[in-house]
Amino acid sequence: MEKVVLAFSGGLDTSFCVKYLKDDLGLEVHTVLVDTGGFSDNEIDEIEQKAINLGAHSHKTIYQTQEYYDSVIRYLVFGNILKNNTYPLSVSAERICQAMAIAHYGNELKADYLAHGSTGAGNDQVRFDLMFSIIAPTIKILTPIRDLKLSRQDEIDQLKKWGVEMNWDKAKYSVNKGLWGTSVGGAETLTSHKSLPGEAFPSQLEKTGTEEITIEFKKGQLHKLNGVEKDPVSLIRELNELASAYAVGRGIHVGDTIIGIKGRVGFEAPAPLILIKAHEALEKHTLAKWQIHWKEQMSNWYGMMLHEGQYLDPVMRNIEDFLESTQNYVSGKVFVKLEPYTFYVLGIESDHDLMNSKFGDYGEMNNFWSGEDVKGFTKIIANQTKIFHAING
């Protein structure tokens, strides 16, 4: 019997894939869950049992959260990367780590096929296919949902015929949860005007009033939360829990997909949004003008390449080296206020703060130069434009 390794999350799409690959195609199905920080121990156990109940020959969980942070997330923070100034690339980033781990597992298992549950109208199909074809080029790829052109309702109807029981109300939405945020897709996101209902988001408002927190960075990486030092992954988890109680981090992202159509998805990413904005504020104080300028160019490019599945292109390692080299003086505290559904960056404190009164106070006092210095400086920088207009009228 030929073997297929299936990327399995326990959701509607991948549950359909197990039954189809086993019963209709007659394959030996080996399911694999790649945990990038989105599952509790109980959920992992439930997903394994679900895979076996659906007919999987074996199930494996690969734990990738630390690898996910080390290889991707920290560069998203270094670059303050938000797709279209909105979306922290929650799914885009984790899919890369998941696809690579699954491809390596397929090689290890000497599988005949690799399979995923992506549709034919989204970005994930390209990300999985790219990673699979680069890391496991001799293994064929199967994509039941894409190839059969199934809607979510089609899948539900067929699973019911197979006698599979699921929470069908929950299956209405496609939810992908990881350390760097949760995406939520459903009927409303297929329109241009409808908003996701509040209950569709994984976290609900639990706290009112306001709360101030302190985030400390060390060379660009998350170092402390409210004065307590822990590893970045643990601190991201704690910040997510703290801010999600205020229902912070909800949003709707609209953007261009890899396949050329417009896409719309909801997301909940409290820690990513807070960390990116806090880190960005600290950089505004500690980096020089042209560092900030070129970081923006490189970061946008890096985010676009990652979003489109091009993580293994060698230029990505070059950009990562550049981004890391800019973080030497990005150390200090950032003060943030939380309140229901939103947050504010209040200010920063850093030994490397370039906004230093010793040199001058903006709009108030100049200490290191005179008015005559500015007159001469202005005259010289005007020369090029004055000459152009003198020659060309």
Sine and cosine of phi, psi and omega as CSV:
sin_phi,cos_phi,sin_psi,cos_psi,sin_omega,cos_omega
0.00,0.00,0.76,-0.65,0.00,-1.00
-0.95,0.30,0.55,-0.84,-0.07,-1.00
-0.98,-0.22,0.65,-0.76,0.10,-0.99
-0.80,-0.59,0.74,-0.67,0.12,-0.99
-0.99,-0.12,0.86,-0.51,-0.07,-1.00
-0.93,-0.37,0.81,-0.59,0.16,-0.99
-0.91,0.41,0.88,-0.47,-0.17,-0.99
-0.79,-0.62,0.81,-0.58,0.04,-1.00
-0.92,-0.39,-0.18,0.98,-0.05,-1.00
1.00,0.02,0.00,1.00,0.02,-1.00
-0.99,0.13,-0.13,-0.99,-0.08,-1.00
-0.87,0.50,-0.78,0.63,-0.10,-1.00
-0.88,0.47,-0.76,0.65,-0.08,-1.00
-0.96,0.27,-0.43,0.90,0.10,-0.99
-0.91,0.40,-0.68,0.73,0.07,-1.00
-0.86,0.51,-0.67,0.74,-0.07,-1.00
-0.88,0.48,-0.64,0.76,0.00,-1.00
-0.85,0.53,-0.78,0.62,-0.03,-1.00
-0.89,0.46,-0.70,0.71,-0.05,-1.00
-0.91,0.41,-0.73,0.69,-0.04,-1.00
-0.91,0.41,-0.60,0.80,-0.02,-1.00
-0.98,0.17,-0.80,0.60,-0.15,-0.99
-0.99,0.14,-0.64,0.77,-0.06,-1.00
-1.00,0.02,-0.60,0.80,-0.03,-1.00
-0.98,-0.19,-0.16,0.99,0.07,-1.00
0.93,0.37,0.54,0.84,-0.04,-1.00
-0.99,-0.15,0.42,-0.91,0.12,-0.99
-1.00,0.09,0.93,-0.36,-0.17,-0.98
-1.00,-0.09,0.83,-0.56,0.08,-1.00
-0.91,-0.42,0.96,-0.28,-0.04,-1.00
-1.00,0.09,0.51,-0.86,0.03,-1.00
-0.62,-0.79,0.78,-0.63,0.08,-1.00
-0.96,-0.27,0.80,-0.60,0.07,-1.00
-0.97,-0.26,0.93,-0.36,-0.04,-1.00
-1.00,0.05,0.92,-0.40,0.07,-1.00
-0.94,-0.34,0.57,0.82,0.10,-1.00
0.99,-0.13,0.19,0.98,-0.08,-1.00
-0.97,-0.25,0.02,1.00,-0.11,-0.99
-0.79,-0.61,0.62,-0.79,0.15,-0.99
-0.99,0.13,0.19,-0.98,0.03,-1.00
-0.88,0.48,-0.64,0.77,0.01,-1.00
-0.90,0.43,-0.66,0.75,0.01,-1.00
-0.90,0.43,-0.63,0.78,0.02,-1.00
-0.89,0.45,-0.68,0.73,0.04,-1.00
-0.90,0.44,-0.67,0.74,0.00,-1.00
-0.90,0.43,-0.64,0.77,-0.01,-1.00
-0.91,0.41,-0.65,0.76,0.04,-1.00
-0.88,0.47,-0.71,0.71,0.00,-1.00
-0.90,0.44,-0.61,0.79,0.02,-1.00
-0.89,0.45,-0.68,0.73,0.01,-1.00
-0.87,0.49,-0.70,0.72,0.00,-1.00
-0.91,0.41,-0.66,0.75,0.01,-1.00
-0.89,0.45,-0.53,0.85,0.00,-1.00
-0.97,0.23,-0.25,0.97,0.05,-1.00
0.89,-0.46,0.17,0.99,0.02,-1.00
-0.91,0.42,0.63,-0.77,0.04,-1.00
-0.95,0.33,-0.59,0.81,0.06,-1.00
-0.45,-0.89,0.30,-0.95,0.07,-1.00
-0.66,-0.75,0.64,-0.77,0.01,-1.00
-0.72,-0.70,0.65,-0.76,0.13,-0.99
-0.95,-0.31,0.80,-0.59,0.04,-1.00
-0.94,-0.33,0.84,-0.54,-0.06,-1.00
-1.00,-0.06,0.90,-0.43,-0.14,-0.99
-0.82,-0.57,0.21,0.98,-0.14,-0.99
-0.88,0.47,-0.73,0.69,-0.01,-1.00
-0.91,0.41,-0.66,0.75,0.05,-1.00
-0.88,0.47,-0.64,0.77,0.04,-1.00
-0.86,0.51,-0.72,0.70,0.03,-1.00
-0.91,0.42,-0.76,0.65,-0.10,-1.00
-0.89,0.45,-0.63,0.78,-0.13,-0.99
-1.00,-0.07,-0.33,0.95,-0.08,-1.00
-0.73,-0.68,-0.85,0.53,-0.21,-0.98
-0.85,0.52,-0.69,0.73,-0.08,-1.00
-0.89,0.46,-0.49,0.87,0.05,-1.00
-0.97,0.24,-0.48,0.87,0.09,-1.00
-0.92,0.40,-0.55,0.83,0.07,-1.00
-0.96,0.27,-0.74,0.67,0.04,-1.00
-0.79,0.61,-0.62,0.79,-0.06,-1.00
-1.00,-0.04,-0.03,1.00,-0.07,-1.00
0.78,0.63,0.72,0.70,-0.22,-0.97
-1.00,0.07,0.89,-0.46,0.13,-0.99
-0.77,-0.63,0.89,-0.46,0.01,-1.00
-0.89,0.46,0.80,-0.60,-0.06,-1.00
0.81,0.59,0.57,0.82,-0.01,-1.00
0.85,0.53,0.40,0.92,-0.11,-0.99
-0.71,-0.70,-0.78,0.63,-0.28,-0.96
-0.97,-0.26,0.80,-0.60,-0.07,-1.00
-0.99,0.14,0.38,0.93,0.06,-1.00
0.85,0.53,0.65,0.76,-0.06,-1.00
-0.84,0.54,-0.82,0.57,-0.04,-1.00
-0.98,0.19,-0.67,0.75,-0.04,-1.00
-0.79,0.62,-0.71,0.70,-0.09,-1.00
-0.94,0.35,-0.72,0.69,-0.08,-1.00
-0.95,0.31,-0.49,0.87,0.01,-1.00
-0.87,0.49,-0.58,0.82,0.01,-1.00
-0.88,0.47,-0.76,0.66,0.02,-1.00
-0.89,0.46,-0.67,0.74,-0.01,-1.00
-0.91,0.42,-0.72,0.70,-0.04,-1.00
-0.90,0.44,-0.64,0.77,0.01,-1.00
-0.90,0.43,-0.70,0.72,0.00,-1.00
-0.89,0.46,-0.65,0.76,-0.01,-1.00
-0.92,0.39,-0.66,0.75,0.02,-1.00
-0.89,0.46,-0.68,0.74,0.04,-1.00
-0.89,0.45,-0.64,0.77,0.02,-1.00
-0.91,0.42,-0.62,0.78,0.05,-1.00
-0.87,0.48,-0.66,0.75,0.07,-1.00
-0.89,0.46,-0.69,0.72,-0.02,-1.00
-0.88,0.47,-0.61,0.79,-0.05,-1.00
-1.00,0.08,-0.08,1.00,-0.07,-1.00
0.82,0.58,0.74,0.67,-0.04,-1.00
-0.95,0.30,0.47,-0.88,0.09,-1.00
-1.00,0.09,-0.47,0.88,-0.04,-1.00
-0.65,-0.76,0.48,-0.88,0.24,-0.97
-0.89,-0.45,0.64,-0.77,-0.05,-1.00
-0.69,-0.72,0.51,-0.86,0.12,-0.99
-0.61,-0.80,0.30,-0.95,-0.11,-0.99
-0.98,-0.17,0.42,0.91,-0.03,-1.00
-0.94,0.33,0.48,-0.88,0.11,-0.99
-0.99,0.12,0.07,-1.00,0.02,-1.00
-1.00,-0.01,0.12,0.99,-0.08,-1.00
-0.85,-0.53,0.26,0.96,-0.05,-1.00
-0.80,-0.60,-0.05,-1.00,-0.03,-1.00
-0.99,0.13,-0.51,0.86,-0.12,-0.99
-0.87,0.50,-0.56,0.83,0.00,-1.00
-0.84,0.54,-0.63,0.78,0.00,-1.00
-0.95,0.30,-0.67,0.74,-0.01,-1.00
-0.88,0.48,-0.75,0.66,0.01,-1.00
-0.90,0.44,-0.74,0.68,-0.03,-1.00
-0.86,0.51,-0.66,0.75,-0.01,-1.00
-0.89,0.46,-0.77,0.64,-0.01,-1.00
-0.89,0.45,-0.69,0.72,0.00,-1.00
-0.87,0.49,-0.71,0.71,-0.09,-1.00
-0.94,0.33,-0.43,0.90,0.01,-1.00
-1.00,0.08,-0.70,0.72,-0.09,-1.00
-1.00,0.08,-0.54,0.84,-0.01,-1.00
-0.76,-0.64,0.91,0.42,-0.15,-0.99
-0.91,0.42,-0.32,0.95,-0.03,-1.00
-1.00,-0.05,-0.09,1.00,-0.03,-1.00
-0.99,-0.11,0.76,-0.65,-0.01,-1.00
-0.96,0.27,0.45,-0.89,-0.07,-1.00
-0.94,-0.35,0.73,-0.68,0.06,-1.00
-0.89,-0.46,0.68,-0.73,-0.02,-1.00
-0.66,-0.75,0.99,0.16,-0.11,-0.99
-0.83,0.56,-0.70,0.71,-0.06,-1.00
-0.91,0.42,-0.68,0.73,0.01,-1.00
-0.92,0.40,-0.73,0.69,-0.11,-0.99
-0.94,0.34,-0.55,0.83,0.00,-1.00
-1.00,0.02,-0.10,0.99,0.00,-1.00
0.80,0.59,0.82,0.57,-0.08,-1.00
-1.00,-0.08,0.67,-0.74,0.18,-0.98
-1.00,0.10,0.22,-0.98,0.04,-1.00
-0.88,0.47,-0.59,0.81,0.03,-1.00
-0.92,0.39,-0.61,0.80,0.07,-1.00
-0.86,0.52,-0.68,0.73,-0.01,-1.00
-0.91,0.42,-0.68,0.73,0.01,-1.00
-0.87,0.49,-0.72,0.70,-0.02,-1.00
-0.88,0.48,-0.67,0.74,-0.04,-1.00
-0.94,0.33,-0.65,0.76,0.03,-1.00
-0.89,0.46,-0.60,0.80,0.06,-1.00
-0.90,0.44,-0.64,0.77,0.04,-1.00
-0.89,0.45,-0.56,0.83,0.03,-1.00
-0.98,0.21,-0.09,1.00,0.02,-1.00
0.99,0.12,0.32,0.95,0.00,-1.00
-1.00,0.08,0.74,-0.67,0.04,-1.00
-0.97,-0.26,0.76,-0.65,0.04,-1.00
-0.61,-0.79,0.17,-0.99,0.15,-0.99
-0.98,0.17,1.00,-0.08,-0.14,-0.99
-0.93,0.36,-0.49,0.87,0.06,-1.00
-0.91,0.42,-0.67,0.74,0.03,-1.00
-0.91,0.42,-0.54,0.84,-0.02,-1.00
-0.93,0.37,-0.15,0.99,0.03,-1.00
-0.88,0.47,-0.51,0.86,-0.03,-1.00
-0.91,-0.41,0.58,-0.81,0.11,-0.99
-1.00,-0.09,0.93,-0.37,-0.09,-1.00
-0.90,-0.43,0.81,-0.59,0.03,-1.00
-0.83,-0.56,0.91,-0.42,-0.10,-0.99
-0.91,-0.41,0.72,-0.69,0.07,-1.00
-0.52,-0.85,-0.01,-1.00,-0.02,-1.00
-0.85,0.53,-0.57,0.82,-0.11,-0.99
-0.99,-0.14,0.44,0.90,0.10,-0.99
0.86,-0.51,0.17,-0.99,-0.04,-1.00
-0.82,-0.57,0.74,-0.67,0.11,-0.99
-0.98,-0.19,0.52,-0.85,-0.01,-1.00
-0.72,-0.70,0.90,-0.43,0.04,-1.00
-0.88,-0.48,0.61,-0.79,0.00,-1.00
-0.17,-0.99,-0.25,-0.97,-0.10,-0.99
-0.82,0.57,-0.67,0.74,-0.06,-1.00
-0.92,0.40,-0.57,0.82,-0.05,-1.00
-0.96,0.27,-0.18,0.98,0.08,-1.00
-0.99,0.15,-0.13,0.99,0.06,-1.00
-0.97,-0.25,0.16,-0.99,0.05,-1.00
-0.99,-0.15,-0.14,0.99,-0.14,-0.99
-0.82,-0.57,-0.31,0.95,-0.07,-1.00
-1.00,0.07,0.60,-0.80,0.04,-1.00
-0.98,-0.18,0.54,-0.84,0.08,-1.00
-0.90,0.43,0.66,-0.75,0.07,-1.00
-0.93,0.37,0.47,-0.88,-0.05,-1.00
-0.82,0.57,-0.59,0.81,-0.05,-1.00
-0.95,0.32,-0.21,0.98,0.03,-1.00
-0.96,0.27,-0.37,0.93,0.01,-1.00
-0.99,0.17,0.54,-0.84,-0.08,-1.00
-0.92,0.38,-0.46,0.89,-0.02,-1.00
-0.92,-0.39,0.62,-0.78,0.02,-1.00
-0.90,-0.43,0.38,-0.93,-0.04,-1.00
-0.90,0.45,0.84,-0.54,0.01,-1.00
-0.89,-0.46,-0.41,0.91,-0.06,-1.00
-0.85,-0.53,0.57,-0.82,0.15,-0.99
-0.88,-0.47,-0.02,-1.00,-0.06,-1.00
0.98,0.21,-0.36,-0.93,-0.03,-1.00
-0.75,-0.66,0.30,-0.95,0.02,-1.00
-0.47,-0.88,0.72,-0.70,0.05,-1.00
-0.97,-0.23,0.71,-0.70,0.01,-1.00
-0.81,-0.59,0.36,-0.93,0.03,-1.00
-0.87,-0.49,0.82,-0.58,0.03,-1.00
-0.93,-0.38,0.78,-0.62,-0.02,-1.00
-0.90,-0.44,0.75,-0.66,0.04,-1.00
-0.94,-0.34,0.53,-0.85,0.10,-1.00
-0.76,-0.65,0.93,-0.37,-0.09,-1.00
0.77,0.63,0.71,0.70,0.10,-0.99
1.00,0.07,-0.24,0.97,-0.04,-1.00
-0.98,-0.19,0.56,-0.83,0.03,-1.00
-0.87,0.50,0.81,-0.59,-0.14,-0.99
-0.87,-0.49,-0.67,0.74,-0.01,-1.00
-0.58,-0.81,0.48,-0.88,0.14,-0.99
-0.80,-0.60,0.87,-0.50,-0.06,-1.00
0.79,0.61,0.66,0.75,0.10,-1.00
0.99,0.12,-0.07,1.00,-0.04,-1.00
-0.98,-0.19,0.84,-0.54,-0.02,-1.00
-1.00,0.05,0.77,-0.63,0.10,-1.00
-0.51,-0.86,0.09,-1.00,0.06,-1.00
-0.94,0.35,0.46,-0.89,-0.09,-1.00
-0.83,0.55,-0.63,0.78,-0.02,-1.00
-0.88,0.47,-0.71,0.71,0.02,-1.00
-0.90,0.44,-0.64,0.77,-0.01,-1.00
-0.93,0.36,-0.59,0.81,0.06,-1.00
-0.89,0.46,-0.68,0.73,0.03,-1.00
-0.87,0.50,-0.70,0.71,-0.03,-1.00
-0.91,0.41,-0.65,0.76,0.01,-1.00
-0.92,0.40,-0.63,0.78,0.07,-1.00
-0.85,0.52,-0.72,0.70,-0.02,-1.00
-0.91,0.41,-0.67,0.74,-0.02,-1.00
-0.90,0.44,-0.74,0.68,-0.10,-1.00
-0.99,0.16,-0.49,0.87,0.00,-1.00
-0.92,0.40,-0.38,0.92,0.07,-1.00
-0.90,0.43,-0.39,0.92,0.08,-1.00
-0.99,-0.11,0.13,0.99,-0.05,-1.00
0.83,0.56,0.58,0.82,0.04,-1.00
-0.98,0.18,0.53,-0.85,0.16,-0.99
0.99,-0.14,0.16,0.99,0.04,-1.00
-0.99,0.17,0.54,-0.84,0.06,-1.00
-0.18,-0.98,0.14,-0.99,0.11,-0.99
-0.83,-0.56,0.81,-0.58,0.02,-1.00
-0.97,-0.26,0.75,-0.67,0.11,-0.99
-0.85,-0.53,0.81,-0.59,-0.04,-1.00
-0.36,-0.93,0.04,-1.00,0.01,-1.00
-1.00,0.05,0.81,-0.58,0.03,-1.00
-0.98,0.18,0.22,-0.98,0.01,-1.00
-0.89,0.46,-0.54,0.84,-0.07,-1.00
-1.00,0.03,0.08,1.00,0.19,-0.98
0.99,-0.17,-0.02,1.00,0.05,-1.00
-0.98,-0.22,0.28,-0.96,0.08,-1.00
-0.98,0.19,0.61,-0.79,0.04,-1.00
-0.78,-0.63,0.47,-0.88,-0.02,-1.00
-0.68,-0.73,0.75,-0.66,-0.03,-1.00
-0.53,-0.85,0.57,-0.82,0.11,-0.99
-1.00,0.04,0.38,-0.93,0.05,-1.00
-0.46,-0.89,0.39,-0.92,0.13,-0.99
-0.74,-0.67,0.91,-0.42,-0.09,-1.00
-0.55,-0.83,0.94,0.35,-0.07,-1.00
-0.88,0.47,-0.80,0.60,-0.04,-1.00
-0.90,0.45,-0.72,0.70,0.02,-1.00
-0.84,0.54,-0.72,0.69,-0.04,-1.00
-0.91,0.41,-0.68,0.73,0.01,-1.00
-0.91,0.42,-0.71,0.70,-0.04,-1.00
-0.91,0.42,-0.67,0.74,-0.01,-1.00
-0.90,0.44,-0.70,0.71,-0.01,-1.00
-0.94,0.33,-0.58,0.81,0.05,-1.00
-0.92,0.39,-0.71,0.71,0.02,-1.00
-0.89,0.45,-0.66,0.75,0.03,-1.00
-0.88,0.47,-0.66,0.75,0.02,-1.00
-0.89,0.45,-0.66,0.75,0.02,-1.00
-0.90,0.43,-0.63,0.77,0.02,-1.00
-0.91,0.41,-0.58,0.82,0.02,-1.00
-0.87,0.50,-0.47,0.88,0.00,-1.00
-1.00,0.00,-0.44,0.90,-0.19,-0.98
-0.93,-0.38,-0.23,0.97,0.01,-1.00
-0.98,-0.22,0.45,-0.89,0.06,-1.00
-0.98,0.21,0.30,-0.95,-0.09,-1.00
-0.78,0.62,-0.77,0.64,-0.10,-1.00
-0.98,0.21,-0.40,0.92,0.15,-0.99
-0.88,0.47,-0.73,0.68,0.01,-1.00
-0.89,0.47,-0.67,0.74,-0.02,-1.00
-0.86,0.50,-0.79,0.62,-0.09,-1.00
-0.97,0.26,-0.46,0.89,0.10,-1.00
-0.88,0.47,-0.64,0.77,0.01,-1.00
-0.88,0.47,-0.66,0.75,0.00,-1.00
-0.91,0.42,-0.76,0.65,-0.04,-1.00
-0.91,0.40,-0.62,0.79,-0.03,-1.00
-0.92,0.39,-0.69,0.73,0.03,-1.00
-0.87,0.49,-0.66,0.75,0.00,-1.00
-0.91,0.41,-0.70,0.71,0.00,-1.00
-0.87,0.50,-0.72,0.70,0.01,-1.00
-0.88,0.47,-0.65,0.76,0.01,-1.00
-0.91,0.41,-0.69,0.72,0.00,-1.00
-0.90,0.43,-0.67,0.75,0.03,-1.00
-0.90,0.43,-0.71,0.70,0.01,-1.00
-0.84,0.54,-0.59,0.81,-0.07,-1.00
-1.00,-0.07,0.23,0.97,0.13,-0.99
0.99,0.13,0.20,0.98,-0.09,-1.00
-1.00,-0.08,0.56,0.83,-0.07,-1.00
-0.87,0.50,-0.54,0.84,-0.08,-1.00
-1.00,0.07,-0.02,1.00,0.10,-1.00
-0.90,0.45,0.73,-0.68,-0.08,-1.00
-0.86,0.51,-0.41,0.91,0.01,-1.00
-0.89,0.45,-0.41,0.91,0.00,-1.00
-0.91,0.42,-0.58,0.81,0.04,-1.00
-0.93,0.36,-0.57,0.82,0.05,-1.00
-0.90,0.44,-0.69,0.73,-0.01,-1.00
-0.92,0.39,-0.62,0.78,0.04,-1.00
-0.87,0.49,-0.67,0.75,0.04,-1.00
-0.87,0.48,-0.67,0.74,0.02,-1.00
-0.89,0.46,-0.76,0.65,-0.03,-1.00
-0.86,0.51,-0.69,0.72,-0.01,-1.00
-0.91,0.42,-0.58,0.82,-0.03,-1.00
-0.93,0.37,-0.31,0.95,0.00,-1.00
-1.00,0.10,-0.08,1.00,-0.18,-0.98
-0.99,-0.12,0.06,1.00,-0.10,-1.00
-0.82,0.57,-0.57,0.82,-0.06,-1.00
-0.92,-0.40,0.22,0.98,0.01,-1.00
-1.00,0.02,0.95,0.31,-0.01,-1.00
-0.75,-0.66,0.64,-0.76,0.02,-1.00
0.48,-0.88,-0.07,-1.00,-0.03,-1.00
-0.97,-0.23,0.58,-0.81,0.10,-1.00
-0.82,-0.58,0.74,-0.67,-0.05,-1.00
-0.97,-0.24,0.81,-0.59,-0.12,-0.99
-0.78,-0.62,0.65,-0.76,0.07,-1.00
-0.94,-0.33,0.77,-0.63,0.06,-1.00
-0.98,-0.22,0.61,-0.79,0.19,-0.98
-0.46,-0.89,0.19,-0.98,-0.10,-0.99
-0.79,0.62,0.84,-0.54,0.12,-0.99
0.96,0.29,0.04,1.00,-0.01,-1.00
-0.40,-0.92,0.12,-0.99,0.06,-1.00
-0.50,-0.86,0.30,-0.95,0.00,-1.00
-0.70,-0.72,0.69,-0.72,0.16,-0.99
-1.00,0.08,0.89,-0.47,-0.10,-1.00
-1.00,0.06,-0.59,0.80,-0.03,-1.00
0.21,-0.98,-0.05,-1.00,-0.06,-1.00
-0.70,-0.71,0.24,-0.97,0.11,-0.99
-0.60,-0.80,0.86,-0.52,-0.07,-1.00
-0.45,-0.90,0.60,-0.80,0.11,-0.99
-0.92,0.39,-0.29,0.96,-0.05,-1.00
-0.96,-0.26,0.29,0.96,-0.02,-1.00
-0.91,0.41,0.88,-0.48,-0.01,-1.00
-0.99,0.14,-0.14,0.99,0.09,-1.00
-1.00,0.07,0.98,0.20,-0.17,-0.99
-0.91,-0.41,0.82,-0.58,-0.07,-1.00
-0.90,0.43,-0.28,0.96,0.02,-1.00
-0.88,0.48,-0.49,0.87,-0.05,-1.00
-0.99,-0.12,-0.44,0.90,0.00,-1.00
0.41,-0.91,0.42,-0.91,0.08,-1.00
-0.93,-0.36,0.84,-0.54,-0.09,-1.00
-0.83,0.56,0.79,-0.61,0.03,-1.00
0.97,0.24,0.05,1.00,-0.09,-1.00
-0.83,-0.56,-0.92,0.40,-0.18,-0.98
-0.62,-0.78,0.73,-0.68,0.10,-0.99
-0.97,-0.23,0.82,-0.57,-0.07,-1.00
-0.95,-0.30,-0.46,0.89,-0.12,-0.99
-0.96,-0.29,0.14,0.99,0.01,-1.00
-0.43,-0.90,0.29,-0.96,-0.02,-1.00
-0.94,-0.34,0.18,-0.98,0.08,-1.00
-0.88,0.47,-0.60,0.80,0.03,-1.00
-0.90,0.43,-0.61,0.80,0.06,-1.00
-0.85,0.53,-0.69,0.73,-0.04,-1.00
-0.93,0.36,-0.61,0.80,0.04,-1.00
-0.87,0.50,-0.74,0.68,0.00,-1.00
-0.91,0.41,-0.66,0.75,0.01,-1.00
-0.87,0.49,-0.71,0.70,-0.02,-1.00
-0.91,0.42,-0.61,0.79,0.01,-1.00
-0.89,0.45,-0.67,0.74,-0.03,-1.00
-0.93,0.36,-0.71,0.70,-0.06,-1.00
-0.95,0.32,-0.26,0.97,0.06,-1.00
-0.99,0.14,-0.27,0.96,-0.15,-0.99
-0.82,0.57,-0.77,0.64,-0.09,-1.00
-0.85,0.52,-0.72,0.70,-0.03,-1.00
-0.94,0.34,-0.60,0.80,0.03,-1.00
-0.89,0.45,-0.67,0.74,-0.01,-1.00
-0.91,0.42,-0.68,0.74,0.00,-1.00
-0.84,0.54,-0.75,0.66,-0.05,-1.00
-0.95,0.31,-0.49,0.87,0.05,-1.00
-0.92,0.38,-0.62,0.79,-0.02,-1.00
-0.97,0.24,-0.63,0.77,-0.15,-0.99
-0.97,-0.24,0.08,1.00,0.09,-1.00
0.97,0.24,0.00,0.00,0.00,0.00
